[in-house]
Amino acid sequence: MSAPLPGPLAGKRGLVVGIANDDSIAAGCARAFSAAGATRIQPRLVVES
């Protein structure tokens, strides 16, 4: 068997904002981009009090 072809977004990066929870549209877009081969970056939220 041959290896699967890379997705159309392989090697690409993007910024998805507005992810309020796992059911938000932005979260769904991020999952779709990741499934298409985009690099997933997990930012850290820093809250200062």
N, CA, C, O and CB atoms as a CASP TS submission, in Angstrom:
PFRMAT TS
TARGET T0000
AUTHOR 0000-0000-0000
METHOD Language model
MODEL 1
PARENT N/A
ATOM      1  N   MET     1       0.842  -1.186   0.000  1.00  0.00           N
ATOM      2  CA  MET     1       0.000   0.000   0.000  1.00  0.00           C
ATOM      3  C   MET     1       0.883   1.242   0.000  1.00  0.00           C
ATOM      4  O   MET     1       1.964   1.253   0.589  1.00  0.00           O
ATOM      5  CB  MET     1      -0.956   0.002   1.220  1.00  0.00           C
ATOM      6  N   SER     2       0.411   2.271  -0.660  1.00  0.00           N
ATOM      7  CA  SER     2       1.169   3.517  -0.691  1.00  0.00           C
ATOM      8  C   SER     2       0.750   4.412   0.479  1.00  0.00           C
ATOM      9  O   SER     2      -0.332   4.259   1.046  1.00  0.00           O
ATOM     10  CB  SER     2       0.962   4.249  -2.041  1.00  0.00           C
ATOM     11  N   ALA     3       1.623   5.333   0.814  1.00  0.00           N
ATOM     12  CA  ALA     3       1.346   6.262   1.910  1.00  0.00           C
ATOM     13  C   ALA     3       0.250   7.236   1.482  1.00  0.00           C
ATOM     14  O   ALA     3       0.158   7.575   0.302  1.00  0.00           O
ATOM     15  CB  ALA     3       2.634   7.032   2.327  1.00  0.00           C
ATOM     16  N   PRO     4      -0.581   7.690   2.421  1.00  0.00           N
ATOM     17  CA  PRO     4      -1.628   8.648   2.059  1.00  0.00           C
ATOM     18  C   PRO     4      -1.027   9.976   1.615  1.00  0.00           C
ATOM     19  O   PRO     4       0.028  10.380   2.105  1.00  0.00           O
ATOM     20  CB  PRO     4      -2.580   8.872   3.239  1.00  0.00           C
ATOM     21  N   LEU     5      -1.687  10.642   0.704  1.00  0.00           N
ATOM     22  CA  LEU     5      -1.229  11.942   0.236  1.00  0.00           C
ATOM     23  C   LEU     5      -1.437  12.980   1.331  1.00  0.00           C
ATOM     24  O   LEU     5      -2.385  12.878   2.110  1.00  0.00           O
ATOM     25  CB  LEU     5      -1.970  12.354  -1.055  1.00  0.00           C
ATOM     26  N   PRO     6      -0.552  13.984   1.398  1.00  0.00           N
ATOM     27  CA  PRO     6      -0.738  15.023   2.399  1.00  0.00           C
ATOM     28  C   PRO     6      -1.988  15.839   2.072  1.00  0.00           C
ATOM     29  O   PRO     6      -2.378  15.961   0.911  1.00  0.00           O
ATOM     30  CB  PRO     6       0.505  15.936   2.476  1.00  0.00           C
ATOM     31  N   GLY     7      -2.605  16.392   3.110  1.00  0.00           N
ATOM     32  CA  GLY     7      -3.808  17.193   2.920  1.00  0.00           C
ATOM     33  C   GLY     7      -3.503  18.490   2.186  1.00  0.00           C
ATOM     34  O   GLY     7      -2.337  18.861   2.047  1.00  0.00           O
ATOM     35  N   PRO     8      -4.533  19.182   1.717  1.00  0.00           N
ATOM     36  CA  PRO     8      -4.335  20.422   0.974  1.00  0.00           C
ATOM     37  C   PRO     8      -3.727  21.543   1.816  1.00  0.00           C
ATOM     38  O   PRO     8      -3.225  22.523   1.266  1.00  0.00           O
ATOM     39  CB  PRO     8      -5.645  20.882   0.407  1.00  0.00           C
ATOM     40  N   LEU     9      -3.767  21.412   3.117  1.00  0.00           N
ATOM     41  CA  LEU     9      -3.185  22.436   3.992  1.00  0.00           C
ATOM     42  C   LEU     9      -1.886  21.975   4.644  1.00  0.00           C
ATOM     43  O   LEU     9      -1.419  22.596   5.599  1.00  0.00           O
ATOM     44  CB  LEU     9      -4.181  22.825   5.066  1.00  0.00           C
ATOM     45  N   ALA    10      -1.305  20.901   4.142  1.00  0.00           N
ATOM     46  CA  ALA    10      -0.055  20.376   4.715  1.00  0.00           C
ATOM     47  C   ALA    10       1.025  21.453   4.683  1.00  0.00           C
ATOM     48  O   ALA    10       1.264  22.079   3.651  1.00  0.00           O
ATOM     49  CB  ALA    10       0.420  19.111   3.943  1.00  0.00           C
ATOM     50  N   GLY    11       1.665  21.655   5.814  1.00  0.00           N
ATOM     51  CA  GLY    11       2.738  22.635   5.918  1.00  0.00           C
ATOM     52  C   GLY    11       2.256  24.061   6.116  1.00  0.00           C
ATOM     53  O   GLY    11       3.074  24.978   6.180  1.00  0.00           O
ATOM     54  N   LYS    12       0.961  24.269   6.213  1.00  0.00           N
ATOM     55  CA  LYS    12       0.412  25.616   6.393  1.00  0.00           C
ATOM     56  C   LYS    12       0.060  25.844   7.849  1.00  0.00           C
ATOM     57  O   LYS    12      -0.217  24.903   8.593  1.00  0.00           O
ATOM     58  CB  LYS    12      -0.828  25.828   5.504  1.00  0.00           C
ATOM     59  N   ARG    13       0.074  27.120   8.248  1.00  0.00           N
ATOM     60  CA  ARG    13      -0.324  27.514   9.593  1.00  0.00           C
ATOM     61  C   ARG    13      -1.328  28.650   9.483  1.00  0.00           C
ATOM     62  O   ARG    13      -1.297  29.433   8.534  1.00  0.00           O
ATOM     63  CB  ARG    13       0.908  27.935  10.449  1.00  0.00           C
ATOM     64  N   GLY    14      -2.205  28.729  10.448  1.00  0.00           N
ATOM     65  CA  GLY    14      -3.185  29.810  10.461  1.00  0.00           C
ATOM     66  C   GLY    14      -3.586  30.117  11.882  1.00  0.00           C
ATOM     67  O   GLY    14      -3.248  29.386  12.813  1.00  0.00           O
ATOM     68  N   LEU    15      -4.302  31.197  12.036  1.00  0.00           N
ATOM     69  CA  LEU    15      -4.754  31.617  13.355  1.00  0.00           C
ATOM     70  C   LEU    15      -6.276  31.595  13.360  1.00  0.00           C
ATOM     71  O   LEU    15      -6.914  32.274  12.556  1.00  0.00           O
ATOM     72  CB  LEU    15      -4.206  33.036  13.724  1.00  0.00           C
ATOM     73  N   VAL    16      -6.848  30.823  14.256  1.00  0.00           N
ATOM     74  CA  VAL    16      -8.302  30.775  14.428  1.00  0.00           C
ATOM     75  C   VAL    16      -8.608  31.389  15.774  1.00  0.00           C
ATOM     76  O   VAL    16      -8.136  30.908  16.805  1.00  0.00           O
ATOM     77  CB  VAL    16      -8.863  29.306  14.326  1.00  0.00           C
ATOM     78  N   VAL    17      -9.396  32.448  15.770  1.00  0.00           N
ATOM     79  CA  VAL    17      -9.758  33.121  17.025  1.00  0.00           C
ATOM     80  C   VAL    17     -11.241  32.924  17.297  1.00  0.00           C
ATOM     81  O   VAL    17     -12.005  32.592  16.391  1.00  0.00           O
ATOM     82  CB  VAL    17      -9.413  34.636  16.969  1.00  0.00           C
ATOM     83  N   GLY    18     -11.638  33.124  18.518  1.00  0.00           N
ATOM     84  CA  GLY    18     -13.043  33.032  18.882  1.00  0.00           C
ATOM     85  C   GLY    18     -13.469  31.653  19.325  1.00  0.00           C
ATOM     86  O   GLY    18     -14.651  31.317  19.248  1.00  0.00           O
ATOM     87  N   ILE    19     -12.523  30.842  19.792  1.00  0.00           N
ATOM     88  CA  ILE    19     -12.873  29.506  20.255  1.00  0.00           C
ATOM     89  C   ILE    19     -13.326  29.618  21.710  1.00  0.00           C
ATOM     90  O   ILE    19     -12.508  29.626  22.630  1.00  0.00           O
ATOM     91  CB  ILE    19     -11.665  28.511  20.108  1.00  0.00           C
ATOM     92  N   ALA    20     -14.639  29.706  21.899  1.00  0.00           N
ATOM     93  CA  ALA    20     -15.191  29.850  23.240  1.00  0.00           C
ATOM     94  C   ALA    20     -15.333  28.497  23.925  1.00  0.00           C
ATOM     95  O   ALA    20     -15.147  28.386  25.137  1.00  0.00           O
ATOM     96  CB  ALA    20     -16.541  30.554  23.184  1.00  0.00           C
ATOM     97  N   ASN    21     -15.665  27.465  23.143  1.00  0.00           N
ATOM     98  CA  ASN    21     -15.802  26.122  23.686  1.00  0.00           C
ATOM     99  C   ASN    21     -15.688  25.122  22.541  1.00  0.00           C
ATOM    100  O   ASN    21     -15.511  25.516  21.388  1.00  0.00           O
ATOM    101  CB  ASN    21     -17.154  25.954  24.443  1.00  0.00           C
ATOM    102  N   ASP    22     -15.787  23.835  22.849  1.00  0.00           N
ATOM    103  CA  ASP    22     -15.605  22.800  21.828  1.00  0.00           C
ATOM    104  C   ASP    22     -16.715  22.773  20.791  1.00  0.00           C
ATOM    105  O   ASP    22     -16.551  22.162  19.736  1.00  0.00           O
ATOM    106  CB  ASP    22     -15.512  21.455  22.481  1.00  0.00           C
ATOM    107  N   ASP    23     -17.851  23.426  21.068  1.00  0.00           N
ATOM    108  CA  ASP    23     -18.983  23.430  20.141  1.00  0.00           C
ATOM    109  C   ASP    23     -19.042  24.685  19.275  1.00  0.00           C
ATOM    110  O   ASP    23     -19.955  24.826  18.461  1.00  0.00           O
ATOM    111  CB  ASP    23     -20.270  23.293  20.911  1.00  0.00           C
ATOM    112  N   SER    24     -18.078  25.605  19.436  1.00  0.00           N
ATOM    113  CA  SER    24     -18.124  26.852  18.678  1.00  0.00           C
ATOM    114  C   SER    24     -17.742  26.609  17.208  1.00  0.00           C
ATOM    115  O   SER    24     -17.064  25.636  16.878  1.00  0.00           O
ATOM    116  CB  SER    24     -17.180  27.900  19.313  1.00  0.00           C
ATOM    117  N   ILE    25     -18.189  27.507  16.355  1.00  0.00           N
ATOM    118  CA  ILE    25     -17.870  27.398  14.930  1.00  0.00           C
ATOM    119  C   ILE    25     -16.355  27.462  14.726  1.00  0.00           C
ATOM    120  O   ILE    25     -15.802  26.723  13.911  1.00  0.00           O
ATOM    121  CB  ILE    25     -18.574  28.522  14.123  1.00  0.00           C
ATOM    122  N   ALA    26     -15.690  28.345  15.468  1.00  0.00           N
ATOM    123  CA  ALA    26     -14.241  28.477  15.337  1.00  0.00           C
ATOM    124  C   ALA    26     -13.522  27.178  15.712  1.00  0.00           C
ATOM    125  O   ALA    26     -12.529  26.816  15.081  1.00  0.00           O
ATOM    126  CB  ALA    26     -13.736  29.627  16.211  1.00  0.00           C
ATOM    127  N   ALA    27     -14.012  26.483  16.726  1.00  0.00           N
ATOM    128  CA  ALA    27     -13.406  25.210  17.123  1.00  0.00           C
ATOM    129  C   ALA    27     -13.581  24.185  16.014  1.00  0.00           C
ATOM    130  O   ALA    27     -12.664  23.414  15.729  1.00  0.00           O
ATOM    131  CB  ALA    27     -14.028  24.690  18.439  1.00  0.00           C
ATOM    132  N   GLY    28     -14.754  24.171  15.385  1.00  0.00           N
ATOM    133  CA  GLY    28     -14.987  23.265  14.267  1.00  0.00           C
ATOM    134  C   GLY    28     -14.081  23.568  13.094  1.00  0.00           C
ATOM    135  O   GLY    28     -13.573  22.653  12.445  1.00  0.00           O
ATOM    136  N   CYS    29     -13.873  24.851  12.815  1.00  0.00           N
ATOM    137  CA  CYS    29     -12.957  25.244  11.737  1.00  0.00           C
ATOM    138  C   CYS    29     -11.536  24.780  12.049  1.00  0.00           C
ATOM    139  O   CYS    29     -10.845  24.261  11.172  1.00  0.00           O
ATOM    140  CB  CYS    29     -12.986  26.777  11.530  1.00  0.00           C
ATOM    141  N   ALA    30     -11.101  24.964  13.289  1.00  0.00           N
ATOM    142  CA  ALA    30      -9.759  24.537  13.685  1.00  0.00           C
ATOM    143  C   ALA    30      -9.595  23.032  13.511  1.00  0.00           C
ATOM    144  O   ALA    30      -8.553  22.576  13.039  1.00  0.00           O
ATOM    145  CB  ALA    30      -9.476  24.935  15.142  1.00  0.00           C
ATOM    146  N   ARG    31     -10.609  22.254  13.885  1.00  0.00           N
ATOM    147  CA  ARG    31     -10.549  20.799  13.697  1.00  0.00           C
ATOM    148  C   ARG    31     -10.477  20.436  12.217  1.00  0.00           C
ATOM    149  O   ARG    31      -9.728  19.539  11.834  1.00  0.00           O
ATOM    150  CB  ARG    31     -11.770  20.124  14.342  1.00  0.00           C
ATOM    151  N   ALA    32     -11.253  21.130  11.386  1.00  0.00           N
ATOM    152  CA  ALA    32     -11.255  20.853   9.949  1.00  0.00           C
ATOM    153  C   ALA    32      -9.904  21.197   9.329  1.00  0.00           C
ATOM    154  O   ALA    32      -9.400  20.447   8.493  1.00  0.00           O
ATOM    155  CB  ALA    32     -12.375  21.642   9.251  1.00  0.00           C
ATOM    156  N   PHE    33      -9.316  22.316   9.726  1.00  0.00           N
ATOM    157  CA  PHE    33      -7.999  22.696   9.203  1.00  0.00           C
ATOM    158  C   PHE    33      -6.951  21.668   9.600  1.00  0.00           C
ATOM    159  O   PHE    33      -6.095  21.301   8.794  1.00  0.00           O
ATOM    160  CB  PHE    33      -7.592  24.092   9.712  1.00  0.00           C
ATOM    161  N   SER    34      -7.020  21.206  10.843  1.00  0.00           N
ATOM    162  CA  SER    34      -6.080  20.202  11.320  1.00  0.00           C
ATOM    163  C   SER    34      -6.245  18.894  10.536  1.00  0.00           C
ATOM    164  O   SER    34      -5.259  18.254  10.170  1.00  0.00           O
ATOM    165  CB  SER    34      -6.278  19.955  12.828  1.00  0.00           C
ATOM    166  N   ALA    35      -7.493  18.507  10.284  1.00  0.00           N
ATOM    167  CA  ALA    35      -7.755  17.281   9.521  1.00  0.00           C
ATOM    168  C   ALA    35      -7.264  17.395   8.087  1.00  0.00           C
ATOM    169  O   ALA    35      -6.949  16.387   7.455  1.00  0.00           O
ATOM    170  CB  ALA    35      -9.245  16.960   9.529  1.00  0.00           C
ATOM    171  N   ALA    36      -7.195  18.629   7.567  1.00  0.00           N
ATOM    172  CA  ALA    36      -6.730  18.856   6.197  1.00  0.00           C
ATOM    173  C   ALA    36      -5.211  18.967   6.129  1.00  0.00           C
ATOM    174  O   ALA    36      -4.649  19.182   5.055  1.00  0.00           O
ATOM    175  CB  ALA    36      -7.366  20.118   5.626  1.00  0.00           C
ATOM    176  N   GLY    37      -4.544  18.820   7.279  1.00  0.00           N
ATOM    177  CA  GLY    37      -3.083  18.789   7.273  1.00  0.00           C
ATOM    178  C   GLY    37      -2.395  20.008   7.824  1.00  0.00           C
ATOM    179  O   GLY    37      -1.165  20.041   7.870  1.00  0.00           O
ATOM    180  N   ALA    38      -3.139  21.018   8.249  1.00  0.00           N
ATOM    181  CA  ALA    38      -2.510  22.230   8.784  1.00  0.00           C
ATOM    182  C   ALA    38      -1.849  21.926  10.126  1.00  0.00           C
ATOM    183  O   ALA    38      -2.280  21.039  10.862  1.00  0.00           O
ATOM    184  CB  ALA    38      -3.552  23.369   8.940  1.00  0.00           C
ATOM    185  N   THR    39      -0.805  22.673  10.423  1.00  0.00           N
ATOM    186  CA  THR    39      -0.118  22.534  11.700  1.00  0.00           C
ATOM    187  C   THR    39      -0.985  23.147  12.789  1.00  0.00           C
ATOM    188  O   THR    39      -1.496  24.258  12.650  1.00  0.00           O
ATOM    189  CB  THR    39       1.285  23.206  11.661  1.00  0.00           C
ATOM    190  N   ARG    40      -1.137  22.407  13.864  1.00  0.00           N
ATOM    191  CA  ARG    40      -1.966  22.882  14.974  1.00  0.00           C
ATOM    192  C   ARG    40      -1.075  23.504  16.031  1.00  0.00           C
ATOM    193  O   ARG    40      -0.120  22.884  16.498  1.00  0.00           O
ATOM    194  CB  ARG    40      -2.809  21.727  15.580  1.00  0.00           C
ATOM    195  N   ILE    41      -1.390  24.722  16.400  1.00  0.00           N
ATOM    196  CA  ILE    41      -0.654  25.438  17.434  1.00  0.00           C
ATOM    197  C   ILE    41      -1.606  25.647  18.601  1.00  0.00           C
ATOM    198  O   ILE    41      -2.707  26.169  18.425  1.00  0.00           O
ATOM    199  CB  ILE    41      -0.081  26.806  16.904  1.00  0.00           C
ATOM    200  N   GLN    42      -1.190  25.248  19.770  1.00  0.00           N
ATOM    201  CA  GLN    42      -2.030  25.373  20.962  1.00  0.00           C
ATOM    202  C   GLN    42      -1.503  26.548  21.784  1.00  0.00           C
ATOM    203  O   GLN    42      -0.511  26.396  22.496  1.00  0.00           O
ATOM    204  CB  GLN    42      -2.036  24.041  21.807  1.00  0.00           C
ATOM    205  N   PRO    43      -2.150  27.727  21.700  1.00  0.00           N
ATOM    206  CA  PRO    43      -1.677  28.867  22.493  1.00  0.00           C
ATOM    207  C   PRO    43      -1.998  28.688  23.966  1.00  0.00           C
ATOM    208  O   PRO    43      -2.918  27.959  24.339  1.00  0.00           O
ATOM    209  CB  PRO    43      -2.296  30.165  21.982  1.00  0.00           C
ATOM    210  N   ARG    44      -1.225  29.362  24.788  1.00  0.00           N
ATOM    211  CA  ARG    44      -1.475  29.335  26.231  1.00  0.00           C
ATOM    212  C   ARG    44      -2.168  30.620  26.619  1.00  0.00           C
ATOM    213  O   ARG    44      -1.747  31.704  26.216  1.00  0.00           O
ATOM    214  CB  ARG    44      -0.155  29.151  27.040  1.00  0.00           C
ATOM    215  N   LEU    45      -3.214  30.507  27.388  1.00  0.00           N
ATOM    216  CA  LEU    45      -3.927  31.670  27.890  1.00  0.00           C
ATOM    217  C   LEU    45      -3.304  32.096  29.205  1.00  0.00           C
ATOM    218  O   LEU    45      -3.250  31.321  30.160  1.00  0.00           O
ATOM    219  CB  LEU    45      -5.435  31.371  28.064  1.00  0.00           C
ATOM    220  N   VAL    46      -2.835  33.331  29.247  1.00  0.00           N
ATOM    221  CA  VAL    46      -2.225  33.857  30.471  1.00  0.00           C
ATOM    222  C   VAL    46      -3.156  34.891  31.047  1.00  0.00           C
ATOM    223  O   VAL    46      -3.476  35.882  30.391  1.00  0.00           O
ATOM    224  CB  VAL    46      -0.814  34.466  30.202  1.00  0.00           C
ATOM    225  N   VAL    47      -3.593  34.667  32.268  1.00  0.00           N
ATOM    226  CA  VAL    47      -4.494  35.603  32.946  1.00  0.00           C
ATOM    227  C   VAL    47      -3.774  36.136  34.174  1.00  0.00           C
ATOM    228  O   VAL    47      -3.358  35.381  35.052  1.00  0.00           O
ATOM    229  CB  VAL    47      -5.854  34.916  33.339  1.00  0.00           C
ATOM    230  N   GLU    48      -3.639  37.446  34.212  1.00  0.00           N
ATOM    231  CA  GLU    48      -3.008  38.072  35.370  1.00  0.00           C
ATOM    232  C   GLU    48      -4.080  38.691  36.242  1.00  0.00           C
ATOM    233  O   GLU    48      -5.014  39.317  35.741  1.00  0.00           O
ATOM    234  CB  GLU    48      -1.971  39.136  34.938  1.00  0.00           C
ATOM    235  N   SER    49      -3.946  38.516  37.536  1.00  0.00           N
ATOM    236  CA  SER    49      -4.960  39.119  38.427  1.00  0.00           C
ATOM    237  C   SER    49      -4.436  40.327  39.157  1.00  0.00           C
ATOM    238  O   SER    49      -5.164  40.940  39.938  1.00  0.00           O
ATOM    239  CB  SER    49      -5.448  38.104  39.437  1.00  0.00           C
TER
END
